[in-house]
């Protein structure tokens, strides 16, 4: 059974930082690309950051470049999203996604709220 479990969300003031974690099980983690998506109320889910299976390639949503960093630890089967200088517009539910060829799996999401 595939499980992706996100953690690390919460409430933070503008300019603050959070580190999201996603623990994977039930998949061969090292062959899966991993992504973080987010969905704000009333908006479509969007890809925030993605990292290749070996960590050699990353890509980011333009609005988070320079503020967010995606990383992974294949030995621990974990993927992380370091979020700095958070803004109100970063408020959303953040989801972890694993993908390989035609298959993809999603976590249940973790809420990030940026507010003063």
C-alpha positions in Angstrom: 0.0 0.0 0.0 1.4 3.3 -1.1 1.5 6.0 1.5 2.8 9.6 1.3 2.5 11.4 4.6 3.1 15.2 4.8 4.0 17.0 8.0 5.4 20.4 9.1 2.6 22.7 8.1 1.2 25.3 10.4 0.6 29.0 10.9 3.4 31.5 10.5 3.8 35.2 10.1 4.8 36.8 6.8 8.6 36.6 6.4 8.7 33.4 8.5 9.9 29.9 7.5 8.5 26.4 7.5 10.0 23.0 6.5 7.6 20.5 5.1 8.4 16.8 5.1 6.9 13.9 3.2 7.5 10.3 4.2 7.0 7.7 1.5 6.3 4.0 1.9 5.1 1.3 -0.4 7.0 2.5 -3.4 10.5 2.2 -4.7 11.3 5.7 -3.7 14.6 6.1 -5.5 13.0 5.7 -8.9 10.2 8.2 -8.3 10.3 11.8 -9.1 8.8 13.8 -6.3 6.9 17.1 -6.3 5.2 19.5 -3.9 1.9 21.0 -5.1 -0.4 23.4 -3.4 -4.0 24.4 -3.6 -5.5 27.6 -2.2 -9.3 27.9 -1.7 -11.0 28.5 -5.0 -7.9 28.0 -7.0 -6.4 25.1 -9.0 -3.8 22.9 -7.6 -0.4 24.1 -8.8 3.1 22.5 -8.9 5.4 24.4 -6.5 8.6 22.4 -6.8 9.8 19.1 -8.3 12.9 17.0 -7.9 14.2 14.2 -10.1 14.6 10.7 -8.7 18.3 11.1 -8.2 18.0 14.7 -7.0 20.0 16.0 -10.0 17.3 18.2 -11.4 14.9 20.5 -9.7 12.3 23.0 -10.9 10.2 25.6 -9.2 7.1 27.7 -9.7 8.4 31.2 -10.6 6.8 32.9 -7.6 8.7 30.7 -5.1 12.1 30.7 -6.8 14.8 31.9 -4.4 12.5 31.3 -1.4 11.7 27.6 -1.5 14.1 24.7 -1.8 13.1 21.1 -2.5 15.4 18.3 -1.4 15.2 14.5 -0.9 16.9 11.8 1.0 16.6 8.5 -0.8 18.0 6.5 2.2 15.2 7.8 4.4 12.6 7.9 1.6 11.8 11.5 2.5 11.3 14.6 0.5 11.4 18.1 2.0 10.3 21.6 1.1 12.2 24.4 2.9 10.1 27.6 2.7 11.6 30.9 3.6 10.3 34.5 3.5 6.8 33.2 3.4 4.1 35.5 2.0 0.3 35.6 2.5 -0.1 34.2 -1.0 1.7 31.1 0.0 -1.3 30.1 2.1 -2.6 26.8 0.8 -2.8 23.1 1.5 0.5 21.6 0.4 0.6 18.1 -1.2 3.4 15.7 -1.8 3.3 13.7 -5.1 5.4 10.8 -6.3 5.5 9.9 -10.0 7.1 7.4 -12.2 6.2 6.7 -15.8 2.4 6.6 -15.9 1.8 6.3 -12.2 1.4 8.9 -9.6 0.5 9.0 -5.9 -0.6 11.8 -3.6 -0.5 12.5 0.1 -3.3 13.9 2.1 -1.9 17.4 2.4 -0.8 19.7 5.1 -2.1 23.2 5.7 0.2 26.2 5.6 -1.2 29.5 6.7 0.7 32.8 6.4 -0.9 35.6 8.3 -0.1 38.4 10.6 
